Amino acid sequence: MRFELLVAVRYLKAKRKQAVVSLITVISIIGVAAGVAALVIALAINAGFRQDLQEKLLGAQAHITLLRATRDGIPDYRSLSVQVSGIDGVTAAAPALYQTVLLSSTVQSRGVWMKGVIPELEAARSDVFQTLVEGTIDDFKDNSILIGEELAQHLGSFVGDRLRILSAETRLTPMGPAPLSRVVEVVGIFKSGLYDFDSGWVYVSMNNAQRLSRVGDVASIIEVQVEDLDQTDKLGPRIVSALGQGLEFTDWKTQNSAIFQALQLERLVMIITIGLIVIVASLNIIVTLVMMVMEKTRDIAILMSMGATEDNIRHVFMAQGVIIGVVGTALGLVVGNFVAYAADAYHLVSLAPDVYSISYVPFKLSIQDSGTVGIAAILISYIATIYPSRAASKLQPVEALRYE
């Protein structure tokens, strides 16, 4: 062990005449630990929200959405879906037809988004069919419907019940115009984990959706899943160029930009706000070292008279500050990671799903985030040692021993 580090450790371990110095040292360690732990937990929450929302949103939404520039529907949607599926980088493609409808049971009604799909193609593209909590996809036929768990509770419906779909489109009757309607059977209930989706979306067959929309044999869009989510902005133009059908595209980044930008801004604000805790703790390190220099004036003079250089003295007190920072940082990382792991594993922080779309606060631990926080905290602790250590190294042995 180097001379400076040996002296620094002995100073930290030794019983001092001024107990207040020991107390401030402990407070400094606790302050650094609290700041590091809080920042690790905050970053885990942000990363957890981002990952959870991204997984659930993209489990239902398309990575790339193709639609006609004229918004009049895609007539050759089946062949185009097959063609898109064969493009390098695409994993699946499926057509869809969207419409807002009124869904009614015997006790309740609710306006919902109706999505017409081709079951075999949608099952290959979307994760929703894998989240069925009741029923089976094998029963999804022409006069069937899949509804979310929250919607099922609102309507008081179960698998096997019949619901009526009322469309905004009308037909002429002897009594005048009447809305198009269709009775369908609930064959499955899904639970995606997103409240808005589970309470406001339903799936019907493409044929049913076309009849209720009176648009003919067309699809609104073609939804595409890709291998690399980060390449959608590059793959989209390639798909449009390959199809050459007057199509345009939008991707998941554009559709959900507001959500992820808000999370990114929240992450920055948390780093700045909670990072101030570490900076305040570093001020305690400065106070600790200044008081220690005052207490060890005689020791410093003796060491310098025995041949210790200014660099040696400076390094002794810098080592003390860094040790305080390292101990506090290590303690904070352990506490922060433990709390984040336990909170995520046992869902300790619950949320109102109708407000936040998810039922609990997710935590996602990141080695990169923890490493960055740890390095930053130690660096701040090191910077805090510069002034006190330089002051200690400038002491003159004769002046220090004059009154001893």
Secondary structure, DSSP 8 states (H G I E B T S, - for coil): --HHHHHHHHHHHS--S-HHHHHHHHHHHHHHHHHHHHHHHHHHHHHHHHHHHHHHHHHHS-SEEEEETT-S-BTTHHHHHHHHHTSTTEEEEEEEEEEEEEEE-SS-EEEEEEEEE-HHHHHHH-SGGGGEEEE-GGG--TTEEEEEHHHHHHHT--TT-EEEEEEEEEEEETTEEEEEEEEEEEEEEE--S-HHHHHHEEEEEHHHHHHHHT--S-BSEEEEEES-GGGHHHHHHHHHHHH-SSEEEEEHHHHTHHHHHHHHHHHHHHHHHHHHHHHHHHHHHHHHHHHHHHHTHHHHHHHHHTT--HHHHHHHHHHHHHHHHHHHHHHHHHHHHHHHHHHHHTT-SB--HHHHSSSB------HHHHHHHHHHHHHHHHHHTHHHHHHHHT--HHHHHTT-
